[in-house]
Amino acid sequence: MKIALDPYMFRALPIDEMVRTVAELGYEYIELSPRADFMPFFLHPRADDARVAELKQSLRRHGVRLSSVLPLYKWSSPDETERQAAVRYWKRMIEITVELECPLMNSEFNGRPEHAAESEAAFWRSLEELLPVFEREGIALNLEAHPDDFCEENTAAVDLVRAINKPWVNYLYCAPHSFHLSGASEVGADIAAMMRYAGDKLQHVHIADSFNHKGSSGLRYILNPPGTPARIHQHLDIGQGEVDWDAFFGTLRELGFDGVATSCVFAWEERARESSAFMLDRIRKELAA
């Protein structure tokens, strides 16, 4: 198993300083997430050969490896021009990932929940173009359901991953999304059942806490105007929200999880070092890594 840090809270640091900070915190792996000077959100990668070489050198210098690369592109957009652009961005980022000698990428389904069928059709068109590239380059892919994507719930997301029918395409369970993954009609989140449903496809987890946005009354959060489709969740330190961590870690142990476990707290940039160190200590204790 690999325990990684998503260094998003350190994204303002120069690349070498970011890698050094992750190493000083005790992490052996980085899950490279979007940062403006390398891989921006929803735009073409900015990294040229020199910047890729800089990151490779920094990783070697500080004794840290990449567990995974996490790009976010609109590859399920019903707008065909937008979708085609996203496929181009994906192809370039796959090239960069190969150069970085990283064997794994992970991402979200994207698309629009109010146009779910059109978004899924766009997703499959993108896969037709990209799966041969992933396969040729030997890069595995883990996918997660995300609030406000065309596929937001655990069962549907796992089924969609299985439908891709590739042993190297697997599922990522994101703990802070648990109360969305459980479905719109469910007040709670049966984390153990959802993770067991993923079974052997569960190869990646994102670890952070979140509040149950529904609550017992459905009014834990009040949004205006009434009926707004906005999705709410947090990425907090373990213990600051309402995720059932006994169920989460207990089920990982039960399943013999041996994939990537990424700490992805985003809420506390003013105490990013303390938060990241706390998360590593807790994850190690729970998973005996």
C-alpha positions in Angstrom: 0.0 0.0 0.0 1.1 3.5 -0.8 0.3 6.4 1.5 0.4 9.7 -0.5 -0.2 13.3 0.1 -2.2 15.5 -2.3 0.0 18.7 -1.9 -2.7 21.1 -3.0 -2.3 23.2 0.1 1.4 23.6 -0.9 0.6 24.5 -4.5 2.0 28.1 -4.1 5.5 26.7 -3.2 8.0 26.3 -6.0 8.2 22.7 -7.2 11.4 21.8 -5.4 10.2 23.4 -2.2 6.9 21.6 -2.4 8.6 18.2 -2.8 11.0 18.9 0.0 8.1 19.9 2.3 6.3 16.6 1.6 9.5 14.7 2.3 10.1 16.6 5.6 6.5 15.7 6.7 7.4 12.0 6.3 5.5 11.0 3.2 7.1 8.7 0.7 4.5 9.4 -2.1 2.9 12.4 -3.7 -0.4 12.4 -5.6 0.3 15.3 -8.0 -2.9 17.4 -8.3 -3.6 20.5 -10.3 -1.3 23.5 -9.9 -1.2 26.5 -12.1 2.5 26.2 -13.3 2.3 22.5 -14.2 -1.3 21.1 -14.7 -4.0 23.7 -14.3 -7.7 22.8 -13.7 -9.5 22.2 -17.0 -6.7 23.7 -19.2 -3.8 22.4 -21.3 -0.8 21.3 -19.2 1.7 24.1 -18.7 4.7 21.8 -18.0 7.4 21.8 -20.7 10.4 19.4 -20.8 12.4 21.6 -18.5 9.7 21.7 -15.8 9.1 18.0 -16.1 12.8 17.4 -15.6 12.8 19.8 -12.6 10.1 17.8 -10.9 11.9 14.5 -11.6 15.1 15.8 -10.2 13.3 17.1 -7.1 11.7 13.7 -6.5 15.1 12.0 -6.7 16.8 14.6 -4.6 14.3 14.4 -1.7 13.6 10.6 -1.9 9.9 10.9 -2.8 8.0 9.2 -5.6 4.7 9.9 -7.4 1.9 7.5 -6.5 -0.4 9.0 -9.1 -1.2 12.0 -11.2 -4.6 13.7 -10.9 -5.7 15.8 -13.8 -9.2 17.3 -14.1 -10.6 17.9 -17.6 -14.0 18.2 -19.1 -13.8 15.0 -21.0 -17.5 14.3 -20.4 -18.8 17.6 -21.6 -21.9 17.5 -23.8 -20.2 20.4 -25.7 -18.2 18.6 -28.4 -15.6 21.3 -28.8 -15.0 21.3 -25.0 -14.8 17.5 -25.0 -12.3 17.4 -27.8 -10.1 19.9 -26.1 -10.2 17.9 -22.9 -9.0 14.8 -24.9 -6.1 16.8 -26.2 -5.2 17.9 -22.7 -5.5 14.3 -21.5 -3.1 13.0 -24.2 -0.5 15.6 -23.3 -0.8 14.8 -19.6 -0.4 11.1 -20.3 2.8 11.9 -22.1 4.0 13.9 -19.1 3.0 11.1 -16.7 5.0 8.6 -18.7 8.1 10.9 -18.6 7.6 11.2 -14.8 7.8 7.4 -14.6 4.4 7.3 -12.8 2.3 4.2 -13.5 -1.1 5.6 -12.4 -3.5 8.5 -13.1 -6.8 9.2 -11.4 -9.6 11.6 -12.1 -13.3 12.3 -12.0 -16.2 11.5 -14.3 -17.0 15.2 -14.9 -20.0 16.1 -17.1 -23.2 17.6 -15.8 -25.8 15.9 -13.6 -28.7 17.7 -15.3 -27.5 16.3 -18.6 -26.4 12.9 -17.3 -27.2 10.8 -20.5 -25.5 13.3 -22.8 -22.5 13.5 -20.5 -22.2 9.8 -20.3 -22.2 9.5 -24.0 -19.5 12.1 -24.2 -17.5 10.1 -21.6 -17.6 7.0 -23.7 -16.5 8.9 -26.8 -13.5 10.2 -24.9 -12.7 6.7 -23.6 -12.8 5.4 -27.2 -9.9 7.8 -28.0 -8.0 7.6 -24.7 -8.2 3.9 -23.6 -5.8 2.8 -26.4 -3.4 5.6 -25.3 -3.4 4.5 -21.7 -3.0 0.9 -22.7 -0.1 1.6 -25.1 1.7 3.6 -22.5 1.1 1.2 -19.6 -0.7 3.8 -17.4 -3.5 2.6 -15.1 -6.5 4.7 -14.3 -8.6 5.1 -11.2 -11.9 7.0 -11.3 -14.1 8.6 -8.6 -17.6 9.8 -8.4 -17.7 13.5 -7.5 -20.5 15.8 -6.4 -21.9 17.7 -9.4 -20.6 15.2 -11.9 -22.9 13.2 -14.2 -22.3 10.2 -12.0 -22.4 11.0 -8.2 -23.4 7.9 -6.4 -21.3 4.9 -5.4 -23.2 2.0 -6.9 -23.7 3.7 -10.3 -20.0 4.8 -10.3 -18.7 1.3 -9.5 -21.0 -0.2 -12.2 -19.7 2.3 -14.7 -16.1 1.5 -13.9 -16.8 -2.2 -14.3 -18.5 -1.5 -17.6 -15.2 -0.1 -19.0 -14.1 -3.7 -18.6 -10.4 -3.1 -18.3 -8.4 -4.7 -15.4 -6.3 -1.5 -15.1 -9.3 0.8 -14.8 -10.5 0.8 -11.2 -12.5 2.7 -8.6 -11.5 5.4 -6.2 -13.6 5.8 -3.0 -13.4 9.4 -1.7 -14.3 9.5 2.0 -15.3 13.2 2.1 -17.9 12.5 -0.6 -19.5 9.7 1.4 -22.8 11.5 2.1 -23.2 12.2 -1.6 -22.1 8.7 -2.7 -24.9 7.3 -0.5 -27.6 8.8 -2.7 -30.0 11.6 -2.6 -32.6 9.7 -0.6 -30.3 8.4 2.1 -29.7 10.5 5.2 -26.7 8.4 6.4 -23.8 6.8 4.6 -23.2 3.0 4.8 -19.5 3.3 4.1 -18.8 -0.4 4.6 -21.5 -1.5 2.2 -20.4 1.0 -0.5 -16.7 -0.1 -0.2 -17.7 -3.8 -0.2 -19.8 -3.2 -3.3 -16.6 -1.9 -5.1 -14.8 -5.0 -3.9 -11.8 -5.9 -6.0 -12.2 -2.7 -8.0 -11.4 -0.5 -5.0 -7.8 0.4 -5.6 -7.6 3.9 -4.3 -9.0 6.0 -1.5 -9.0 9.7 -0.7 -9.0 10.4 3.0 -10.5 13.6 4.6 -13.4 14.2 6.8 -16.7 15.9 6.0 -20.0 16.8 7.6 -23.3 15.1 6.7 -24.8 17.9 4.7 -28.3 16.3 4.9 -28.5 15.6 8.7 -31.6 14.1 10.3 -33.8 17.0 9.3 -32.4 17.7 5.9 -31.6 21.2 7.1 -28.1 20.8 8.3 -27.1 23.4 5.7 -29.6 26.0 4.5 -29.0 27.2 1.0 -30.6 30.1 -0.8 -32.4 30.3 -3.0 -34.4 27.2 -1.9 -33.9 24.3 -4.3 -30.5 25.4 -5.5 -28.6 22.4 -7.0 -25.4 23.4 -5.2 -23.4 20.5 -3.7 -21.7 20.9 -0.3 -18.9 18.9 1.2 -15.6 19.6 3.1 -12.1 18.1 3.1 -11.3 18.3 6.8 -8.8 16.5 9.2 -10.0 13.1 10.4 -12.2 13.7 13.4 -13.4 17.2 12.5 -16.5 15.9 10.6 -18.9 13.0 10.6 -17.4 10.3 8.5 -17.6 6.9 10.2 -13.8 6.2 10.4 -14.2 2.9 12.2 -16.3 1.7 9.3 -13.9 3.2 6.7 -10.6 1.9 8.0 -12.2 -1.4 9.3 -13.5 -2.2 5.9 -10.2 -1.4 4.2 -8.5 -3.9 6.6 -11.3 -6.4 5.9 -10.8 -6.1 2.2 -7.0 -6.4 2.4 -6.7 -3.0 0.7 -3.3 -2.6 -1.0 -3.8 0.4 -3.3 -3.1 4.1 -2.9 -4.4 5.9 0.2 -4.2 9.7 -0.3 -4.5 12.3 2.4 -6.5 15.2 0.8 -7.3 17.8 3.4 -7.8 21.2 1.8 -9.5 23.2 4.5 -6.6 24.4 6.6 -4.0 26.1 4.5 -2.9 28.2 7.5 -1.9 25.0 9.2 -1.1 22.8 6.2 2.1 21.2 7.7 0.4 20.3 11.0 -2.7 18.9 9.2 -0.6 16.9 6.8 1.6 15.4 9.6 -1.5 14.5 11.6 -3.2 12.8 8.7 -0.1 10.7 7.9 0.2 9.6 11.6 -3.4 8.6 11.8 -3.5 6.7 8.5 -0.3 4.8 9.4 -1.8 3.8 12.7 -5.1 2.7 11.2 -3.6 0.8 8.2 -0.4 -0.4 9.9 1.8 0.8 7.1 
